Amino acid sequence: MPGPPESTLAAGFARQSATLRARSGRTRDRGGRAAPPPAQDGKAKLSEDTGYLVGGYQEAMLYAAEYAGELGGWPRAILVVSSALPGAAPSREDEVVAADWARWVPEEVLDGLLEGL
């Protein structure tokens, strides 16, 4: 991904007031306990345009930072894309992960989503 995360955050915050963003999220009921429920942010992109997909990943990084207080568990944000993604399986070291439709849902991500249920 080009550029440091800080520039991604700066660009995202600069356009935040003018951008409407569709959100998909998941929370778990903690049975009335005081701790906030773990939650993840999810995005899906239907495109073959690499620039658009990179932008989607950057937005997912922005959401993970913007909602850090409300997101928990692993991964904090997920980008699912329609085109094939090269590379290794998602790593637990990354708060934001990407996967393509053909390999959705990666076993490691599924395990992370189901933890604590």
SVG drawing of the C-alpha trace seen along z (x, -y; Angstrom):
<svg xmlns="http://www.w3.org/2000/svg" viewBox="-28 -18 33 40">
<polyline fill="none" stroke="black" stroke-width="0.4" points="0.0,0.0 1.5,-3.4 2.2,-6.0 2.3,-5.8 -0.9,-5.2 -0.7,-8.8 -1.2,-10.3 -4.2,-7.9 -5.7,-9.1 -5.1,-12.7 -6.7,-12.3 -9.7,-10.5 -10.3,-13.1 -10.0,-15.9 -12.9,-14.5 -14.9,-13.0 -17.5,-15.8 -18.3,-15.6 -18.3,-11.8 -21.2,-9.5 -20.0,-6.1 -22.0,-2.9 -21.2,-0.8 -21.5,2.9 -20.7,4.0 -21.1,6.8 -21.5,6.7 -22.0,9.3 -24.4,9.1 -22.4,9.3 -25.4,10.1 -25.6,6.6 -22.0,6.5 -20.3,3.1 -17.5,3.9 -18.2,2.7 -18.9,5.6 -16.2,6.7 -17.1,5.4 -15.6,5.4 -16.1,3.1 -16.7,4.7 -16.4,3.3 -17.0,4.9 -15.7,3.6 -16.9,4.9 -14.2,3.7 -11.2,4.7 -9.7,1.2 -6.6,1.6 -6.7,-2.1 -10.3,-1.7 -9.4,1.4 -6.4,-0.2 -8.6,-3.2 -11.1,-0.7 -8.2,0.8 -7.2,-2.7 -10.7,-3.5 -10.8,-0.3 -7.6,-1.4 -9.2,-4.8 -12.3,-3.1 -10.1,-0.9 -8.4,-4.0 -11.5,-6.2 -13.6,-3.7 -10.7,-2.1 -12.7,-2.6 -15.7,-0.7 -14.0,2.0 -12.5,5.1 -11.5,8.6 -9.6,9.5 -9.7,8.3 -10.9,4.8 -11.8,4.1 -12.2,6.4 -12.2,5.6 -13.7,8.2 -13.0,7.6 -14.4,9.2 -11.1,9.5 -8.3,12.0 -5.8,10.9 -2.3,12.1 -0.4,12.8 -0.5,14.7 -3.4,15.4 -4.4,12.6 -2.1,12.2 -3.1,11.7 -0.5,9.0 -2.7,6.8 -5.7,5.0 -7.1,4.6 -7.3,7.6 -8.3,8.1 -9.7,11.2 -11.2,11.9 -14.6,13.5 -13.0,16.7 -11.2,17.3 -13.8,15.7 -13.9,16.4 -10.3,17.3 -10.1,19.8 -7.9,17.4 -10.4,14.6 -13.4,16.9 -11.6,18.0 -11.1,14.3 -14.7,13.4 -16.0,16.4 -13.8,15.8 -15.7,14.9 -19.1,16.1"/>
</svg>
